[in-house]
Amino acid sequence: MTLEGESYHKSCFKCSHGGCILTTSSYAALNGILYCKIHFSQLFKEKGSYNHLIQTAQTKKNEAAEAASEPPADAGAAEPEAPAQSA
């Protein structure tokens, strides 16, 4: 499924706050982060604005970009050599 210019597996289309399964009629998005409408409303009521959600969204995007640009943890690590066997 494609929404907000992004492709999602149906099983991955979940609220980033509560993990609720989303549908095309039950989601809200802010800066590419998906929420169910209930949590989106609750998060607004907590602070009276979406500023904290925007900051969270930016942090998540930065972390994802850093993770994508880093080589895997074992990349470049040489495999241990097998001990020499005597004949």
C-alpha positions in Angstrom: 0.0 0.0 0.0 1.3 3.5 -0.8 0.3 6.5 1.3 1.9 9.9 1.9 4.4 9.0 -0.9 5.7 6.0 1.1 5.1 2.3 0.5 4.1 0.1 3.5 3.6 -3.5 4.0 0.1 -4.0 5.4 1.5 -5.5 8.6 3.9 -2.5 9.0 1.1 0.1 8.7 0.9 0.8 12.4 0.6 3.8 14.8 4.1 4.9 15.8 2.9 5.8 19.3 0.8 2.8 20.3 1.4 0.2 17.6 -2.3 0.1 16.6 -3.1 -1.4 13.1 -4.0 1.5 10.8 -6.4 1.7 7.9 -6.6 4.4 5.2 -9.4 6.0 7.1 -8.0 5.7 10.6 -4.5 7.2 10.3 -3.0 10.7 10.6 0.6 11.6 9.5 2.9 14.3 10.6 6.3 14.7 8.9 6.1 11.1 7.6 5.4 9.6 11.0 2.1 7.6 11.2 -0.3 7.7 14.1 -3.9 6.5 14.6 -6.3 9.4 14.9 -6.9 8.6 18.6 -3.3 8.8 19.6 -2.7 11.8 17.3 -5.4 13.7 19.1 -4.3 12.6 22.6 -0.7 13.7 21.8 -1.9 17.1 20.7 -4.0 17.5 23.9 -1.0 16.6 26.1 1.0 19.7 25.0 -1.5 21.8 23.1 0.6 21.7 19.9 2.3 19.3 17.6 5.8 20.7 18.2 6.9 17.8 20.4 5.8 15.4 17.7 7.7 17.3 15.0 10.8 17.0 17.2 10.3 13.3 17.7 9.7 12.8 14.0 12.9 14.6 13.1 14.9 12.6 15.6 13.5 9.3 14.2 14.4 10.4 10.6 17.9 11.3 11.7 18.4 8.0 13.4 17.1 6.1 10.4 19.4 8.0 8.1 22.4 7.4 10.3 21.6 3.7 10.6 21.3 3.4 6.8 24.6 5.1 6.2 26.6 3.0 8.7 28.2 -0.3 7.6 27.0 -3.4 9.4 28.7 -4.0 12.7 30.7 -7.0 11.3 31.6 -5.4 8.0 35.3 -5.3 7.5 36.0 -7.8 10.4 38.3 -10.5 9.2 37.2 -14.1 9.9 39.4 -15.8 12.4 42.0 -18.1 10.9 41.7 -21.8 11.6 44.5 -23.2 13.6 47.2 -25.0 11.6 46.8 -28.8 11.7 49.8 -31.0 12.0 50.1 -33.9 9.6 
